[in-house]
Amino acid sequence: MDQRFTSAQVVKLTGITPRQLQWWDERGIVQPQRKGRIRLYSFDDLTEIAVICALRRKGFPLQRVRRIMRFLQKEFGRRLAEAVSNGSEYHLLTDGKRIYLENSQRQVIDILKNSRQPLLGICLSDAVKEVRAEIFNRRPAQKQAARNAGRRRSS
């Protein structure tokens, strides 16, 4: 997917605030391409922003989020969206200190059973699917809204 998204589109698709997105860019948490003064985000960037947002909503401080994102990049050896798009279900589990990345339901259950502390779990594959669904579901809705607005003006 070679599509690029503006900051405004990323804000609409992920629910992040414009200032938060700008701050993450300034701190190097996300690194969009630039076309003049306009920041352009790839699908991979958008996916990672969605995962970061999910972690932040669960209460993780940004420093831990950075650690988790570095861990994922190291584990996968490529961008998150590429790695989880191959059909496997990847689950990220963490107690805030240890990070587990599993693609086997049995391993996820074993980790949950043997944990002595509460664990946060995020299905990375679902995060990628949600972003894709948002992208593809908005396009027809936006086109329909534009058509409806055109009809109202001509009436």
Phi, psi and omega per residue, in radians:
M1 nan 2.014 -3.039
D2 -1.821 0.176 -3.109
Q3 -1.194 2.548 3.088
R4 -1.987 2.584 -3.089
F5 -2.165 2.415 3.082
T6 -1.361 2.953 3.096
S7 -1.020 -0.735 -3.135
A8 -1.075 -0.695 3.112
Q9 -1.173 -0.717 3.123
V10 -1.080 -0.730 3.123
V11 -1.049 -0.800 -3.140
K12 -1.151 -0.683 -3.066
L13 -1.347 -0.511 -3.039
T14 -1.925 -0.354 -3.101
G15 1.488 0.045 3.093
I16 -1.256 2.721 3.090
T17 -1.472 2.682 3.115
P18 -1.028 -0.697 -3.128
R19 -1.162 -0.697 3.128
Q20 -1.110 -0.753 3.116
L21 -1.082 -0.749 3.113
Q22 -1.102 -0.736 -3.132
W23 -1.116 -0.739 3.111
W24 -1.089 -0.664 3.091
D25 -1.135 -0.790 3.139
E26 -1.076 -0.554 -3.114
R27 -1.587 -0.032 3.111
G28 1.369 0.263 3.112
I29 -1.260 -0.704 2.969
V30 -2.137 2.567 -3.077
Q31 -2.302 1.466 -3.131
P32 -1.283 2.849 2.992
Q33 -1.381 2.831 3.132
R34 -2.196 2.484 3.030
K35 -2.228 1.599 -2.986
G36 1.217 -2.167 3.126
R37 -1.630 -0.047 -3.090
I38 -1.559 2.275 3.061
R39 -1.582 2.314 3.125
L40 -2.124 2.257 -3.063
Y41 -1.908 2.416 3.082
S42 -1.449 2.992 3.059
F43 -1.059 -0.679 3.102
D44 -1.070 -0.764 3.092
D45 -1.055 -0.798 -3.118
L46 -1.060 -0.719 3.115
T47 -1.101 -0.794 3.135
E48 -1.143 -0.657 3.085
I49 -1.100 -0.707 3.122
A50 -1.096 -0.713 3.110
V51 -1.178 -0.739 3.099
I52 -1.051 -0.764 3.112
C53 -1.063 -0.730 3.132
A54 -1.093 -0.741 3.115
L55 -1.146 -0.721 3.131
R56 -1.151 -0.687 3.104
R57 -1.104 -0.491 3.113
K58 -1.439 0.009 3.048
G59 1.702 0.152 -3.124
F60 -1.354 2.308 3.064
P61 -1.191 2.694 -3.060
L62 -1.018 -0.598 3.126
Q63 -1.076 -0.733 3.102
R64 -1.225 -0.623 3.104
V65 -1.071 -0.768 3.090
R66 -1.009 -0.765 -3.139
R67 -1.068 -0.757 3.137
I68 -1.128 -0.764 -3.123
M69 -1.146 -0.676 3.062
R70 -1.101 -0.735 3.108
F71 -1.028 -0.810 -3.128
L72 -1.100 -0.760 3.123
Q73 -1.091 -0.697 3.133
K74 -1.178 -0.789 -3.126
E75 -1.107 -0.804 -3.075
F76 -1.411 -0.534 -3.098
G77 1.257 0.188 3.092
R78 -2.811 -3.108 -3.084
R79 -1.193 2.630 -3.068
L80 -0.974 -0.845 -3.090
A81 -1.067 -0.681 3.110
E82 -1.123 -0.779 -3.040
A83 -1.175 -0.699 -3.063
V84 -1.619 -0.017 -3.141
S85 -1.474 0.016 -3.081
N86 -1.476 0.109 3.085
G87 1.792 -0.280 3.111
S88 -1.360 2.577 3.045
E89 -1.597 1.996 3.102
Y90 -1.815 2.309 3.128
H91 -2.095 2.288 3.066
L92 -1.773 2.193 3.103
L93 -2.165 2.384 3.095
T94 -2.658 2.565 3.040
D95 -1.831 0.184 -3.110
G96 1.736 -0.416 3.116
K97 -1.963 -0.936 3.125
R98 -1.667 2.587 3.127
I99 -2.166 2.293 3.080
Y100 -2.099 2.422 3.060
L101 -2.187 2.000 -3.051
E102 -2.259 2.585 3.028
N103 -2.151 0.247 3.094
S104 -2.052 2.218 3.124
Q105 -1.050 -0.647 3.138
R106 -1.091 -0.754 3.133
Q107 -1.135 -0.692 3.108
V108 -1.061 -0.812 -3.141
I109 -1.102 -0.739 3.110
D110 -1.066 -0.735 3.130
I111 -1.122 -0.772 3.133
L112 -1.101 -0.729 -3.137
K113 -1.144 -0.672 -3.030
N114 -1.595 -0.020 -3.114
S115 -1.332 2.451 3.093
R116 -1.658 -0.125 3.136
Q117 -2.298 2.847 3.069
P118 -1.102 2.523 3.117
L119 -2.074 2.538 3.009
L120 -1.676 2.305 3.106
G121 -2.145 2.368 3.074
I122 -2.326 2.277 3.053
C123 -1.505 1.888 -3.102
L124 -1.137 -0.627 3.127
S125 -1.090 -0.697 3.114
D126 -1.145 -0.658 3.117
A127 -1.059 -0.736 3.117
V128 -1.155 -0.753 3.124
K129 -1.082 -0.712 3.140
E130 -1.103 -0.738 3.129
V131 -1.119 -0.790 3.114
R132 -1.061 -0.754 -3.141
A133 -1.084 -0.741 3.113
E134 -1.054 -0.777 -3.111
I135 -1.110 -0.873 -3.043
F136 -1.349 -0.482 3.116
N137 -1.385 -0.479 -3.139
R138 -1.300 -0.623 -3.080
R139 -0.991 -0.943 3.136
P140 -1.091 -0.637 3.140
A141 -1.137 -0.693 3.127
Q142 -1.170 -0.708 3.112
K143 -1.121 -0.730 3.134
Q144 -1.120 -0.731 3.127
A145 -1.089 -0.703 3.116
A146 -1.137 -0.708 3.107
R147 -1.120 -0.763 3.134
N148 -1.099 -0.717 3.115
A149 -1.105 -0.696 3.093
G150 -1.105 -0.679 3.107
R151 -1.152 -0.717 -3.132
R152 -1.120 -0.678 3.138
R153 -1.172 -0.645 -3.089
S154 -1.383 -0.223 -3.141
S155 -1.344 nan nan
